[in-house]
Amino acid sequence: MIQEEPYGMFIHQIHNIIEKNVNNQLRKKRLTLSQMNVLIALVSVSEKKLSFKELEKRLTLAQSTTAGLISRLEQKGLVSVLGDEDDKRIKYVEITGLGIEYCEEARLKMNDTEEKIISSLSETERKTFLCLLKKINDTLVKN
């Protein structure tokens, strides 16, 4: 039996709307969503820096894509690239103060967007929705 309203279609539409809104906001700062994801990954670790390899794994990106993102962020003064003192083959990327400011602004806008998404839901529905999202995510991550 074919489902009349496929879940995937709604997930895709919601994703597209959120991505469009985020990109419109980031465009004002001359950033892309991919670049913002790099900054968020860096600001979320206590040291505020990761090796290129660690960043590639966290973002599930190719080495060349990661290097390009870091290069553009470095040109904008949002990250710094550092070499390892003991092993010159290892490079680290560290978020700058300006990068942290951008992340804080983005976090506030993301909170506003999330609030809009769930604004029509009751508190019980919000908890159920979050539980279901986590369950679906866990299922997909395992496969």
Buried (B, 14 or more C-beta within 10 A) or exposed (E): EEEEEEEEEEEEEEEEEBEEBBEEBBEEBEBBEBBBBBBBBBBEEEEBBBBBEBBBEBBEBEEEEBBBBBEBBBEBEBBBBEEEEEEEEEBBBBBBEEBBEBBEBBEEEBEEBEEEBEEEEEEEEEEEEEEEEEEEEEEEEEE
